């Protein structure tokens, strides 16, 4: 196999990259100065050499424990459980959550042979058992079939192991900038279920549970 074909094959293994895109990337690099290609190669090599998994939360980091786990300004009473390290980055970009994280490293998928033993669940239970100060676990798995199954499993397991622990799930509904006419029925139903009253409006805040009268 030629050097060009080898690189095309490697690019094509990346998610969302087909063979045609892999070819375009390869020929693009061939048109660049050699130093540009060398810089990219060094950056890729550095991933394997410097990036590791945080022994506490499972996030990807260059220092163990990671910067979030060792930040004294974070609220240690809140623990947000996510599927992948990329979810941590997404939540951090919102700059709204100031607690700690726990990365599962995937989601339950029986058809793919992924059970609880393949996820970072045992470490989560250890964190909650060893003199923890956690008062609430926020389950932030994706709103997919597998993500929902994972959330239900975690909720059931956590309530069995720590009945006094607060367990919550991220609200779901209409996205910012979205339009009702393009939303599916499930999304609209979730938006009604997770609706909130405006401050000062009559009744308790956080109505929830069914459509408004």
Residue pairs with C-beta under 8 A, 6 or more apart in sequence:
1 9
4 26
4 30
7 22
7 26
7 29
8 19
8 22
8 23
8 26
9 22
10 22
11 17
11 21
11 22
11 25
11 26
12 18
12 19
12 22
14 22
17 25
29 36
29 37
29 40
50 62
51 60
51 61
51 62
52 60
52 61
52 62
52 64
53 59
53 60
53 61
53 64
54 60
54 61
54 64
54 65
54 66
54 69
55 64
55 65
56 65
56 66
56 69
56 127
57 65
57 66
57 68
57 69
57 100
57 101
57 102
57 103
58 85
58 101
58 102
58 103
58 104
58 105
58 120
58 123
59 66
59 68
59 69
59 85
59 88
59 101
59 103
60 85
61 67
68 74
68 88
68 92
68 100
68 101
69 100
73 98
74 98
74 99
74 100
75 98
75 99
75 100
76 99
76 100
76 133
76 134
77 99
77 133
77 134
77 135
77 136
78 97
78 98
78 99
78 100
78 134
78 135
78 136
78 138
79 99
79 100
79 101
79 102
79 127
79 128
79 134
79 136
79 137
79 138
80 91
80 97
80 99
80 100
80 101
80 102
80 137
80 138
80 140
81 101
81 102
81 104
81 124
81 137
81 138
81 139
81 140
81 141
81 154
82 88
82 91
82 101
82 102
82 103
82 104
82 140
82 141
83 103
83 104
83 105
83 106
83 107
83 141
83 142
83 147
83 150
84 103
84 104
84 105
84 106
85 103
87 103
87 140
87 142
88 101
88 103
91 97
91 101
91 140
99 138
102 120
102 123
102 124
102 127
103 120
104 119
104 120
104 121
104 124
104 141
104 150
105 119
105 120
106 114
106 118
106 119
107 114
107 119
107 141
107 142
107 144
107 146
107 147
107 149
107 150
108 114
108 115
108 116
108 119
108 146
108 149
108 150
108 153
109 146
116 153
116 157
119 150
121 154
121 157
124 154
125 157
125 161
127 134
128 134
128 137
128 158
128 161
128 162
128 165
129 161
129 162
134 165
135 165
135 166
136 165
136 166
136 167
136 168
137 154
137 158
137 165
137 166
137 167
137 168
138 168
138 169
138 170
139 151
139 154
139 155
139 167
139 168
139 169
139 170
140 169
140 170
141 147
141 148
141 150
141 151
141 154
143 172
151 169
154 167
155 167
155 169
158 165
158 167
159 165
159 167
171 190
171 194
172 187
172 190
172 191
172 194
173 187
173 190
173 191
173 194
173 195
174 180
174 183
174 187
174 188
174 191
180 188
183 191
192 210
192 211
192 212
193 208
193 209
193 210
194 208
195 207
195 208
195 212
196 205
196 206
196 207
197 203
197 204
197 205
197 206
197 207
199 205
